[in-house]
Amino acid sequence: MPIVNYQQYCNMLDHAKKNKFAYVAVNVTSMSTANAAMKAFAEMKTDGIIQISTGGAEFASGLGKDGMALGAISLANHIHLLAEKYNVYIALHTDHCQESKLDSFLLPLIEETERRRAQGLPNLFNSHMFDGGELPLQENLRISKSLLERCAKNELILEIEAGVVGGEEDGVNNEDAPAEKLYTTPEDMLAVARELGKVANGRFLLAATFGNVHGVYKPGNVKLRPEILKHGQDAIIKEFGEGNALDLVFHGGSGSSIEEIHETLDYGVVKMNVDTDMQYAFTRGIADHFYKNYDGILKIDGEVGNKKVYDPRSYLKKGEAGMIEQMKKAIVSLRSQNTSLFPR
């Protein structure tokens, strides 16, 4: 199945919200990690979201070129080609893009989609995230509204963030963020609904913050308050009526308990970002290969090593397999297994 079109993506999000599950949105940085993501989705019979961050895109462009947009386009084209071989729906998304990177990342990618549409080709990406969480809310919403207007014209969904996800990821450090920034208020969520709701045909996702953090944490070390999402949704329903609750995104899920995750699904989370755990699973498979084949990988004491074990394909396959298994666990946690809308 080719990468989803706009209506298929909307149907996916509606399906998740109605049935109280969420899609795994997995960050990828290479062909190997993208391949792992697609195989995991297919084996678990779930649709899914593959996303590329600014740092991941820059890495994908290689050491010879310092180009975030170029790397994202390269990975997206690979995913478009391979997705056709799988019988699940896959959406392509870009992760956190701060205001300072709009001109070098998000806007060039929207322009690329506009060029493709002018040629009668499908969208390159299906959705993009603008991360204006560190900005004053009104400035965040001003930029978000402008982006959503442009996205709506090109059948793109926009994800925004109100509040700041703590911790550190992709070179952005929010470990010292003010405490009040870590919790989105009902008033914040209402402001998002009011302002972005003015955009004709605009579809958007909100990453509201409720104490969630990026990075590596043991279970119990992250103090989440999922009820914040419920309070915000209740305020929106009170003002706009039933059926107008927002589509929410859960960032920074590492260290969260299964009970906390399931509670957020009840409050409208339809997408959960996973990255840290996938990075570890991928690296763990490679590390295991290196430890077991140390003498064959390195040329020690005048020996020549063993080409079969230092061939990058031999250990990258181990990393890919490890990531697939970790993704399956995430899919089960989010209750999305066997939910694909792909016709069978």
HUCOR-V388565 format. One line per field, one symbol per residue. burial: I if it has 9 or more other C-alpha atoms within 8 Angstrom, else O. A space follows every 10 residues. Layout:
# HUCOR-V388565
burial=???
This chain:
# HUCOR-V388565
burial=IIIIIIOOIO OIIOOIIOOI IIIIIIIIIO OIIIIIIIII IIOIIIIIII IIIIIIIIII IIOOOOIIII IIIIIIIIII IIIIOIOIII IIIIIIIIOO IIOIIIIIII OIIIOIIOOO OOIIIIIIII IIIOOOIOOI IOOIIOIIIO IIOIOIIIII IIIIIIIIOO OOIIOOIOOO IIIIOIOIII OIIOIIIOIO OIIIIIIIII IIIIIOOOOO OIOIOIOIII IIIIIIIOOO OOOOIIIIII IIIIIIOOOI IIIIIOIIII IIIIOIIIIO IIIIIIOOII OOIOOIIIIO OOOOIOOOII OOOIIIIIII IIIIIIIIOI IIIIOIIOOI OOOO
